[in-house]
Amino acid sequence: MKIVNHFNRSFFSIFAKVPMAPPDPIIGINTAYANDIDSRKINLGVGAYRDDDLKPVVFKVVRQVEEMLRADKSLNKVRDSDIEGVSSYRRSGYF
């Protein structure tokens, strides 16, 4: 038990002089949302968007881009690969 207590004290003393980092701006969005008293507020900070019935909302622009990507056959040249991966990628020397 003494070893654990000694470890805890020495561990924390290592960081005692390290200055606190500035607040994370993304987390700050959530904090600002939590502190906002406006009943019309909408949380656009972090996470998935949901409607009043708590169903996921996918923005129209996201659906449009998904469709564009599906329709672009140049992005879909390789359908399957064998267990070793895509041969052209293996020959490229990237791994």
C-alpha positions as CSV (number, residue, x, y, z in Angstrom):
1,M,0.0,0.0,0.0
2,K,2.8,2.4,0.8
3,I,4.3,1.8,-2.7
4,V,1.0,2.8,-4.4
5,N,0.7,5.9,-2.3
6,H,4.3,6.9,-3.0
7,F,3.8,6.3,-6.7
8,N,0.7,8.5,-6.7
9,R,2.5,11.4,-5.0
10,S,5.5,11.1,-7.2
11,F,3.5,10.7,-10.4
12,F,1.5,13.9,-9.7
13,S,4.5,15.9,-8.6
14,I,6.0,15.3,-12.1
15,F,3.2,17.3,-13.6
16,A,2.8,19.9,-10.8
17,K,4.7,22.6,-12.8
18,V,3.2,21.8,-16.2
19,P,1.0,24.8,-17.2
20,M,-2.7,24.1,-17.9
21,A,-3.4,24.0,-21.6
22,P,-5.9,26.5,-23.0
23,P,-9.5,25.3,-23.2
24,D,-10.4,23.2,-26.3
25,P,-12.6,25.4,-28.6
26,I,-14.8,22.4,-29.7
27,I,-15.5,21.5,-26.1
28,G,-16.2,25.2,-25.5
29,I,-19.1,25.0,-28.0
30,N,-20.7,22.4,-25.8
31,T,-20.1,24.5,-22.7
32,A,-21.6,27.6,-24.4
33,Y,-24.7,25.5,-25.4
34,A,-25.1,24.2,-21.9
35,N,-25.0,27.7,-20.5
36,D,-27.3,29.3,-23.1
37,I,-30.8,29.9,-21.6
38,D,-32.5,30.6,-25.0
39,S,-35.3,28.0,-25.5
40,R,-34.6,28.2,-29.3
41,K,-31.0,27.0,-29.0
42,I,-29.8,24.2,-31.2
43,N,-26.8,22.1,-30.4
44,L,-24.6,22.0,-33.5
45,G,-21.4,21.2,-31.6
46,V,-20.6,17.5,-31.5
47,G,-22.5,14.4,-32.3
48,A,-25.3,13.3,-34.6
49,Y,-28.3,15.6,-35.3
50,R,-31.8,14.3,-34.3
51,D,-35.3,15.5,-34.9
52,D,-38.0,16.0,-32.3
53,D,-38.7,12.2,-32.4
54,L,-35.0,11.5,-31.8
55,K,-34.6,10.1,-35.3
56,P,-31.3,10.8,-37.0
57,V,-31.3,13.7,-39.4
58,V,-29.1,13.5,-42.5
59,F,-28.7,16.9,-44.2
60,K,-29.8,17.1,-47.9
61,V,-26.3,18.1,-49.0
62,V,-24.9,14.9,-47.4
63,R,-27.4,12.7,-49.3
64,Q,-26.5,14.6,-52.6
65,V,-22.7,14.0,-52.1
66,E,-23.3,10.4,-51.3
67,E,-25.3,10.0,-54.5
68,M,-22.5,11.8,-56.5
69,L,-19.9,9.5,-55.0
70,R,-22.0,6.4,-55.9
71,A,-22.6,7.6,-59.4
72,D,-18.9,8.4,-60.1
73,K,-17.7,5.1,-61.6
74,S,-14.1,6.3,-61.6
75,L,-14.1,5.9,-57.8
76,N,-15.3,2.4,-58.0
77,K,-12.6,0.6,-60.0
78,V,-11.8,-2.1,-57.5
79,R,-14.7,-4.1,-56.3
80,D,-13.0,-7.0,-54.4
81,S,-9.5,-8.1,-53.7
82,D,-7.9,-11.3,-52.6
83,I,-6.7,-12.0,-49.1
84,E,-3.4,-10.2,-49.8
85,G,-5.1,-7.0,-50.9
86,V,-5.3,-5.1,-54.2
87,S,-2.3,-6.1,-56.3
88,S,-1.8,-2.6,-57.8
89,Y,-1.6,-1.2,-54.3
90,R,0.8,-3.9,-53.2
91,R,3.1,-3.2,-56.1
92,S,3.0,0.6,-55.4
93,G,5.3,0.2,-52.5
94,Y,3.1,2.1,-50.0
95,F,3.2,-0.7,-47.5
